[in-house]
Amino acid sequence: MEISETASAATQESASQDDIVVVRSLEKIFCDFWGRPKAKAINEVNFEVRRGEVFGLLGPNGSGKSTTIKILLGLLNPTRGAVRIFGRSPRDVKTKERIGYLPEESYLYRFLDSEETLDFFGGLFALDKEEKKRRSEQLLEMVGLKGVQMRTVGEFSKGMQRRIGLAQALINDPDLVILDEPTAGLDPIGCREIKDLILNLKARGKTVILSSHLLSDVEDVCDRAVIYYGGKVQQYGTLEELLTERDSIQFTMPVLSESAQKEVMEVMQRHAGKENIRVDNPSQNLESLFLNVVEQARASDETSGATSGSEVAEFLKADEPIPTQAETMLNRLTDKDVGKTKLPEEDESVSEPKLNEAKLDSLSESKSRKPSNVESSTEKKAAENKKLDEVDDKLSGLLGED
């Protein structure tokens, strides 16, 4: 079957300079051993990903998301259509060196520890020894694996493997980051940390493509999204365009008295009809509830596993900090000093704790004095030993005479 990936003049003209990724009429057909068409994974897919935005890929299993990602990475050839990343083919080595990728499953070497893993991937991008070490330390601190850096990856839980996988995806400080289910296996705190990291990458002008089954993840961080079904694009646009219900309106106000509620309802019913009005109390989502509970009950026990991640690695930071929805809460959650007792540093300015000398003297005297009952028992035992010695002498004399 003919493979075509040449971008037409019309495609090149339609692509803006701000478009990092351009996909036009993309189609991928998988064939059997004899070359006969077996399955059409994606069909006539079109979209663009702009510089500095977070772009979401949504769809149920088998809808074509992973196939699209593999084509963007140059791991699969499209059957038809055009794909351009940074104005080049995705198979170009110069394109690949500007991309960071976190796959859905963490394909890592089980017998390497965290530092060796990042050193290996840093070497693939020709980073020098000092730069690899500097970035590795910052990334391990960022993803909360600094305390377990000497453990092999094979000993890690799934959530910890996702964390080290994310670190390797950022080791080359990429311009385009492709994340396939980045929050899979992470607890809610880890999920929020990943979302904040994505927003920080966006603030630095990085472009992020996020594929996730968790719609809340996409809703929290994405600017635009494409929704797949059956290998085709069903919806495409900004989150505001996709989520806004144009045929309804919502009011939010403090709790009113019963008489005031009755007056408001009468007015609304006259204009909208009784059957079209719904009144209920607002509620928080489960993630917010969980974070609040953990904040209030977090213990100070040490753990042998991953901890909450530290701040974003220095080389990945934005010039100016960006506020997030849960910034204050997460700063408290990830503060290493919360609930822990600070130990004084070893310097001359810190005096050694002083003993209570009077109490020490009394303890010494109590040890030197022997109780009267102990003395009597000792004398009794000595008398018994003396009698046994006398009996032993008599027996020895009798045996000698024989």
Secondary structure by P-SEA (a helix, b strand, c coil): ccccccccaaaaaaccccccbbbcbbbbbbbcccccccccccccccccccccbbbbbbbcccccaaaaaaaaaccccccbbbbbccccccccaaaaaabbbbcccccccccccaaaaaaaaaaaacccaaaaaaaaaaaaaaaccccccccccccccaaaaaaaaaaaaacccccbbbbccccccccaaaaaaaaaaaaaaaaabbbbbbbcccaaaaaaccccbbbbcccccccccccccccccccbbbbbbccccaaaaaaaaaaaaaccccccbbbbbbbbcaaaaaaaaaaacccccccccccccccccccccccbbbbccaaaaaaaaacccccbbbbbcccccccccccaaaaaaaaaaaaacccaaaaaaaaaaaaaaaaaaaaaaaaaaaaaac
